[in-house]
Amino acid sequence: MINLRIPGPTPLPPEVLAALGTQMISHRSSEYRELHAEVAAGVGQFFQTKNDVFLFTSSGTGAMEAAVVNTLSPGDKALGISIGTFGDRFMDVVKAHGIDLTVLTFPMGNAADPVKVADAYAKMPDCKAILITHNETSTAIANDLVAITQAVRVHGNPLFLVDAVSSMGNVDIPVDTLGLDVVFTSSQKAWMTPPGLAMVSVSPKAWEAYKTAQCRRYYFDFGHMKKYHQKHETPETPAVAALFALRAALRVMLGKGVAETFLYYRELADYTRKRLTDAGFQLFGDQSHASNTVTACLLPAGASDEDFRGILKKQYGVVVSGGMGDMKGKIFRVAHMGWVSREDIDQAVGAMEKVRDDKGTVR
Ligand SMILES: Cc1ncc(COP(=O)(O)O)c(C=O)c1O
């Protein structure tokens, strides 16, 4: 048995595996419209929003691009916040579209400082948007969206474009209460669903920005999407199988309850961190901003990334992720999002202790 503890794709529960065996249907049929409506409404409950939540057949990066091209024009000023590799990717997407981007970077392992974000924004009178990653999967650090939005709004009212790819669904991010304008996530993370769907919410303020946004777009055009979404369809052929899977996953998640789901992952994150520290592993990064869906640890002293993760997989069936960017070869990351129990964490940590103490090499 493989214990897949990477931050996506995450394991699929039996209900979802069963749903993947469903025969195809026409995507222009009443059955499809029922499927689409149920999925969009279910996802919206976890986003805690009244906004439309679009279902794009895409990975998370497509939604990242959609957030940018539907709200901004080349030459617009924007402030981008990066605390790691996925923040950097968001910035690359913005730059690719000719936005006049100011980037505020925080060292890996840190969250963005709300005061510094607000100060940087205050110095940019024409800044249209702030782009930020909620849960930086590369370092297992989460930004404090409550503190950041509050600090910024003392100075003005920019659009907030938020990457919640690896947190939405498992973590409490009340989109409407926080006034977040475009928020996106993808199916292979918290949602216990195969890769293939990106879910994107669009606020009334984002729709205002859409009216004047000049970035080139076709597939990811929100207006194009909305025309079909209103009748519970998509303009192009959707990933029907992924929708079957997401519907099954949502039924499981909603069966547990939205608040109960958030609590489950908060407690599981605490449990994981405690198990790891009790076992003698050193957690990486500012633990006051530790992610509730993934945990990063320093590699044990003297262990190479290849050996540690290689033996873990080969001998114990535990698959964890390595570091990314500057953290490559320095940390490993254990995911606790989606379909995961305390027993999965116990087995993973137990195996890690054995691998560390055996000090073997991959054979
Ligand atoms: C925070 C974050 N943003 C964006 C992405 C990119 O998502 P995708 O691989 O679905 O394009 C990831 C993927 O791990 C992520 O964790």
The ligand as a Gaussian input file, in Angstrom:
#p B3LYP/6-31G(d) Opt

LIG

0 1
 C       -0.016000      27.145000      -4.105000
 C        0.007000      26.560000      -5.466000
 N       -0.257000      27.349000      -6.510000
 C       -0.272000      26.878000      -7.765000
 C       -0.002000      25.557000      -8.028000
 C       -0.023000      25.070000      -9.428000
 O       -1.110000      24.243000      -9.583000
 P       -1.194000      23.216000     -10.832000
 O       -0.036000      22.293000     -10.685000
 O       -2.535000      22.579000     -10.598000
 O       -1.128000      24.045000     -12.058000
 C        0.291000      24.692000      -6.981000
 C        0.610000      23.271000      -7.230000
 O        1.117000      22.565000      -6.405000
 C        0.284000      25.204000      -5.671000
 O        0.545000      24.403000      -4.637000

